[in-house]
């Protein structure tokens, strides 16, 4: 971590706020009575908190701090005290500790053959502030989705979206490490949007539901154009979750669900509508191709900025108030 900010040369903060609002029963007409008990999302939250505690224990600021950036913060916590605020204003460990525990590092992924960092980085956080923002967001967004669709589908979306965010982040950002669950969180937002679109006929107040969700997504993506925020992880996670939503979050037509209560003369022709099948096939193809191309480019060491010069503005837009570091 550099003295000016823990994310310029250290841990890039992948999240700076997520909504507590998402589609609710006022927008959605549920066609199923079954509701799963949410346990996976709380388990993910516990795992992230445990990993942060482990990181702070290993960091051991009183023993390892050189003092060049100042003294440890909250020294009464002993070895769990935080790095100096000049080094990490998010109240967390050093970048070297995060790197040792599996932060996303382009050089180590590509040249060190440490592809596992694409997964491990989503369980690490740069500090207490980073952790709290992401975990509260995960609870607000994830529990409802898990209750609606079950732990298997939401777990797959969360993990694959996290990896998708890591791949896109690694293709563009080379000079700093990156940590955080924001890619996975944006994947859940993307899945919510595609679920709304693919199950359009079973929603009430469709325009309100769509407008609310689009505004939430737009605000969070807009945050990513600020400096020191890894918006590529957000975008990669969102796109992955958006495609997975079409694949995993299909809901059958109301007539199919209620077919046992319909008159004998009425038989629903299909469980799903034709456009749902089309979206399923197209999304599966795009997801497979996207991951294949992204991973091939990554492990060949391709610098995505050379293929897309304007893409740098997706992550940071320079203004008179701040500048964007080179990546």
C-alpha positions as CSV (number, residue, x, y, z in Angstrom):
1,X,0.0,0.0,0.0
2,X,1.2,3.4,-0.8
3,X,1.1,6.3,1.6
4,X,-1.4,8.2,-0.4
5,X,-4.1,5.5,-0.5
6,X,-4.2,1.9,0.3
7,X,-5.7,1.1,-3.0
8,X,-3.4,2.9,-5.5
9,X,-0.6,0.4,-5.0
10,X,-2.2,-1.8,-2.4
11,X,-5.6,-3.3,-1.9
12,X,-8.0,-1.9,-4.4
13,X,-11.3,-1.4,-2.8
14,X,-13.9,-3.2,-4.9
15,X,-16.9,-1.7,-3.2
16,X,-18.1,1.6,-2.0
17,X,-21.8,1.1,-1.2
18,X,-24.6,-1.2,-2.3
19,X,-28.3,-0.8,-2.0
20,X,-30.5,-2.1,0.7
21,X,-33.4,-1.8,-1.7
22,X,-34.2,-4.4,-4.2
23,X,-37.4,-5.9,-5.6
24,X,-40.0,-6.6,-2.9
25,X,-43.3,-8.3,-2.6
26,X,-45.0,-5.1,-3.8
27,X,-43.4,-5.6,-7.2
28,X,-43.3,-9.3,-7.4
29,X,-46.1,-11.9,-7.7
30,X,-44.7,-15.1,-6.4
31,X,-46.0,-18.2,-8.2
32,X,-44.6,-20.7,-5.7
33,X,-45.4,-21.3,-2.0
34,X,-42.1,-22.9,-1.2
35,X,-39.5,-20.6,0.4
36,X,-36.1,-21.8,1.2
37,X,-34.4,-21.0,4.5
38,X,-31.4,-18.7,3.8
39,X,-28.2,-20.2,5.3
40,X,-25.6,-20.0,2.6
41,X,-25.5,-16.2,2.4
42,X,-25.1,-15.9,6.2
43,X,-22.4,-18.6,5.9
44,X,-20.6,-16.5,3.3
45,X,-20.8,-13.5,5.6
46,X,-19.3,-15.5,8.5
47,X,-16.5,-16.8,6.2
48,X,-15.6,-13.3,5.1
49,X,-15.5,-12.0,8.6
50,X,-13.4,-15.0,9.7
51,X,-11.0,-14.3,6.9
52,X,-10.7,-10.7,7.9
53,X,-9.9,-11.7,11.5
54,X,-7.3,-14.2,10.3
55,X,-5.8,-11.5,8.1
56,X,-5.5,-9.1,11.1
57,X,-4.0,-11.8,13.3
58,X,-1.4,-12.6,10.7
59,X,-0.8,-8.9,10.0
60,X,0.2,-8.2,13.6
61,X,0.8,-4.5,13.2
62,X,2.7,-3.9,16.5
63,X,5.3,-6.4,15.5
64,X,5.6,-5.8,11.8
65,X,4.9,-2.1,11.4
66,X,8.1,-0.2,10.3
67,X,6.7,3.1,11.7
68,X,7.5,5.0,8.5
69,X,3.8,5.7,7.9
70,X,3.0,6.3,11.6
71,X,1.9,4.1,14.5
72,X,-0.7,1.4,14.6
73,X,-4.3,2.3,15.1
74,X,-6.3,1.0,18.0
75,X,-3.3,-0.4,19.8
76,X,-5.4,-1.7,22.6
77,X,-6.4,-4.5,20.2
78,X,-2.9,-5.9,20.4
79,X,-1.9,-7.9,17.3
80,X,-5.3,-7.1,15.8
81,X,-4.6,-3.4,15.7
82,X,-4.8,-1.7,12.3
83,X,-2.1,-0.4,10.0
84,X,-1.4,3.4,10.2
85,X,-4.2,5.4,8.5
86,X,-1.7,7.0,6.1
87,X,-1.1,3.5,4.8
88,X,-4.7,2.1,5.1
89,X,-7.5,4.5,5.9
90,X,-10.0,1.6,5.7
91,X,-8.8,0.3,9.1
92,X,-7.3,-3.0,7.9
93,X,-4.0,-4.9,7.3
94,X,-1.1,-4.1,5.0
95,X,-1.1,-4.8,1.3
96,X,1.7,-7.3,1.8
97,X,-0.5,-9.3,4.2
98,X,-3.4,-9.4,1.8
99,X,-1.0,-10.4,-1.0
100,X,0.3,-13.3,1.0
101,X,-3.2,-14.5,1.7
102,X,-4.3,-14.5,-1.9
103,X,-5.2,-11.0,-3.2
104,X,-5.6,-10.7,-6.9
105,X,-2.2,-10.0,-8.5
106,X,-1.8,-10.0,-12.3
107,X,1.8,-11.0,-12.2
108,X,1.3,-13.9,-9.9
109,X,-1.8,-15.1,-11.7
110,X,-0.2,-15.0,-15.1
111,X,3.5,-15.6,-14.5
112,X,3.3,-17.3,-11.2
113,X,0.6,-19.8,-12.3
114,X,-1.5,-18.9,-9.3
115,X,-4.9,-19.0,-10.9
116,X,-6.4,-19.8,-7.5
117,X,-6.1,-16.0,-6.7
118,X,-9.1,-15.4,-9.0
119,X,-11.2,-17.1,-6.3
120,X,-9.3,-16.4,-3.1
121,X,-9.4,-12.6,-3.6
122,X,-13.2,-12.4,-3.2
123,X,-12.9,-13.6,0.4
124,X,-10.5,-10.9,1.5
125,X,-11.2,-7.2,2.4
126,X,-9.0,-4.2,2.6
127,X,-10.4,-3.0,6.0
128,X,-13.3,-2.9,8.4
129,X,-15.1,-0.2,6.4
130,X,-14.7,-2.3,3.2
131,X,-15.9,-5.4,5.0
132,X,-19.0,-3.9,6.6
133,X,-20.2,-2.2,3.4
134,X,-19.9,-5.4,1.4
135,X,-21.4,-7.7,4.1
136,X,-24.4,-5.6,4.8
137,X,-25.0,-5.4,1.1
138,X,-24.7,-9.1,0.8
139,X,-27.2,-9.7,3.5
140,X,-29.7,-7.2,2.0
141,X,-29.4,-8.5,-1.5
142,X,-28.5,-12.2,-1.1
143,X,-31.0,-13.4,1.6
144,X,-34.1,-12.6,-0.4
145,X,-32.6,-14.2,-3.5
146,X,-31.7,-17.4,-1.6
147,X,-35.1,-17.6,0.0
148,X,-36.6,-17.3,-3.5
149,X,-34.4,-19.6,-5.5
150,X,-32.4,-21.7,-3.1
151,X,-28.8,-22.0,-2.0
152,X,-27.5,-23.9,-5.0
153,X,-28.4,-21.4,-7.7
154,X,-27.5,-18.3,-5.7
155,X,-24.3,-19.9,-4.5
156,X,-23.3,-20.7,-8.1
157,X,-24.1,-17.1,-9.2
158,X,-22.2,-15.6,-6.3
159,X,-19.0,-17.6,-6.9
160,X,-19.0,-17.5,-10.7
161,X,-19.7,-13.8,-10.7
162,X,-16.8,-13.3,-8.3
163,X,-14.5,-15.1,-10.7
164,X,-15.9,-13.2,-13.6
165,X,-15.1,-10.0,-11.9
166,X,-11.6,-11.2,-11.1
167,X,-10.9,-12.2,-14.7
168,X,-12.0,-8.8,-16.1
169,X,-10.2,-6.9,-13.3
170,X,-7.0,-8.9,-14.0
171,X,-7.1,-8.2,-17.7
172,X,-7.0,-4.4,-17.1
173,X,-5.3,-3.8,-13.8
174,X,-1.7,-4.9,-13.5
175,X,0.0,-2.5,-11.1
176,X,-1.9,-3.1,-7.9
177,X,-3.5,-5.9,-6.0
178,X,-7.3,-6.2,-5.6
179,X,-9.5,-7.7,-3.0
180,X,-13.2,-7.8,-2.1
181,X,-16.6,-9.4,-2.7
182,X,-17.9,-6.6,-4.9
183,X,-17.8,-8.6,-8.2
184,X,-19.9,-11.3,-6.6
185,X,-22.3,-8.7,-5.2
186,X,-22.7,-7.1,-8.6
187,X,-23.3,-10.6,-10.0
188,X,-26.4,-10.9,-7.7
189,X,-27.6,-7.5,-8.9
190,X,-27.1,-8.6,-12.5
191,X,-29.0,-11.8,-11.8
192,X,-31.8,-9.8,-10.2
193,X,-32.1,-7.7,-13.4
194,X,-32.2,-10.7,-15.8
195,X,-34.6,-12.5,-13.5
196,X,-36.9,-9.6,-13.7
197,X,-36.7,-9.6,-17.5
198,X,-37.0,-13.3,-18.1
199,X,-39.9,-13.7,-15.6
200,X,-41.6,-10.4,-16.8
201,X,-45.1,-11.8,-17.1
202,X,-45.3,-12.8,-13.4
203,X,-44.4,-9.3,-12.1
204,X,-46.8,-6.6,-11.0
205,X,-45.8,-3.0,-11.3
206,X,-43.3,-4.0,-13.9
207,X,-42.1,-0.5,-14.8
208,X,-41.5,0.4,-11.1
209,X,-39.6,-2.8,-10.5
210,X,-37.4,-2.3,-13.6
211,X,-36.8,1.4,-13.0
212,X,-35.9,0.8,-9.3
213,X,-33.4,-1.9,-10.1
214,X,-31.8,0.0,-13.1
215,X,-31.3,3.1,-10.9
216,X,-29.7,1.0,-8.1
217,X,-27.3,-0.6,-10.6
218,X,-26.5,2.7,-12.4
219,X,-25.6,4.4,-9.1
220,X,-23.3,1.6,-8.0
221,X,-21.6,1.4,-11.4
222,X,-21.2,5.2,-11.3
223,X,-19.3,4.9,-8.0
224,X,-16.8,2.8,-9.9
225,X,-15.6,5.7,-12.0
226,X,-14.1,7.3,-8.9
227,X,-10.3,6.7,-8.4
228,X,-9.1,3.7,-6.4
229,X,-12.3,1.7,-7.0
230,X,-12.0,-1.4,-9.2
231,X,-15.0,-1.0,-11.5
232,X,-13.8,-3.7,-13.8
233,X,-14.5,-6.2,-11.0
234,X,-18.0,-4.7,-10.7
235,X,-18.6,-4.8,-14.5
236,X,-17.3,-8.4,-14.9
237,X,-19.3,-9.6,-12.0
238,X,-22.4,-7.9,-13.2
239,X,-22.2,-9.3,-16.7
240,X,-21.6,-12.8,-15.4
241,X,-24.5,-12.6,-13.0
242,X,-26.7,-11.1,-15.7
243,X,-26.2,-14.1,-18.0
244,X,-26.4,-16.6,-15.1
245,X,-29.8,-15.1,-14.2
246,X,-31.2,-16.0,-17.5
247,X,-29.9,-19.6,-17.1
248,X,-30.6,-20.3,-13.4
249,X,-33.4,-18.1,-12.3
250,X,-36.2,-19.1,-14.8
251,X,-39.6,-19.4,-13.3
252,X,-42.4,-21.4,-14.9
253,X,-45.6,-19.9,-16.3
254,X,-48.4,-19.4,-13.8
255,X,-50.6,-21.9,-15.7
256,X,-48.0,-24.6,-15.4
257,X,-47.6,-24.1,-11.7
258,X,-51.4,-24.2,-11.2
259,X,-52.1,-26.9,-13.7
260,X,-53.4,-29.3,-11.1
261,X,-56.1,-26.7,-10.2
262,X,-57.1,-26.0,-13.8
263,X,-60.1,-27.5,-15.6
264,X,-59.3,-30.7,-17.5
265,X,-60.0,-29.0,-20.8
266,X,-57.1,-26.5,-20.1
267,X,-53.6,-27.7,-20.5
268,X,-50.6,-25.4,-20.5
269,X,-48.5,-26.2,-23.6
270,X,-45.1,-25.5,-22.1
271,X,-43.5,-24.9,-18.7
272,X,-41.6,-21.9,-20.0
273,X,-42.3,-19.3,-22.7
274,X,-40.4,-19.4,-26.0
275,X,-38.4,-16.3,-25.2
276,X,-37.2,-17.8,-21.9
277,X,-35.8,-20.8,-23.8
278,X,-34.1,-18.4,-26.3
279,X,-32.6,-16.3,-23.6
280,X,-31.4,-19.5,-21.8
281,X,-29.5,-20.7,-24.9
282,X,-28.1,-17.4,-25.9
283,X,-26.9,-16.6,-22.3
284,X,-25.3,-20.1,-21.9
285,X,-23.4,-19.6,-25.2
286,X,-22.2,-16.1,-24.3
287,X,-21.2,-17.2,-20.8
288,X,-19.1,-20.1,-22.1
289,X,-17.5,-18.0,-24.8
290,X,-16.9,-15.1,-22.5
291,X,-15.1,-17.1,-19.9
292,X,-13.1,-19.0,-22.5
293,X,-11.9,-15.9,-24.3
294,X,-11.2,-14.0,-21.0
295,X,-9.1,-16.8,-19.5
296,X,-7.2,-17.4,-22.7
297,X,-6.4,-13.7,-23.0
298,X,-5.5,-13.5,-19.3
299,X,-3.0,-16.4,-19.3
300,X,-1.5,-15.3,-22.5
301,X,-0.6,-12.0,-20.8
302,X,-2.8,-9.8,-23.0
303,X,-3.1,-6.2,-21.8
304,X,-6.7,-5.4,-22.5
305,X,-6.0,-1.7,-22.5
306,X,-4.1,-2.2,-25.8
307,X,-7.2,-3.7,-27.3
308,X,-9.6,-1.1,-25.8
309,X,-8.0,2.3,-25.1
310,X,-11.2,4.0,-24.0
311,X,-12.0,1.2,-21.5
312,X,-9.9,2.9,-18.9
313,X,-12.7,5.4,-18.5
314,X,-15.0,2.6,-17.3
315,X,-13.0,2.4,-14.1
316,X,-11.8,6.0,-13.5
317,X,-12.7,9.2,-15.2
318,X,-10.1,12.0,-14.6
319,X,-11.5,15.4,-13.5
320,X,-10.1,18.6,-12.0
321,X,-10.7,17.1,-8.6
322,X,-8.7,13.9,-9.0
323,X,-6.4,12.0,-11.4
324,X,-6.4,8.4,-12.4
325,X,-3.2,6.4,-11.9
326,X,-1.8,4.3,-14.8
327,X,-2.6,0.6,-14.8
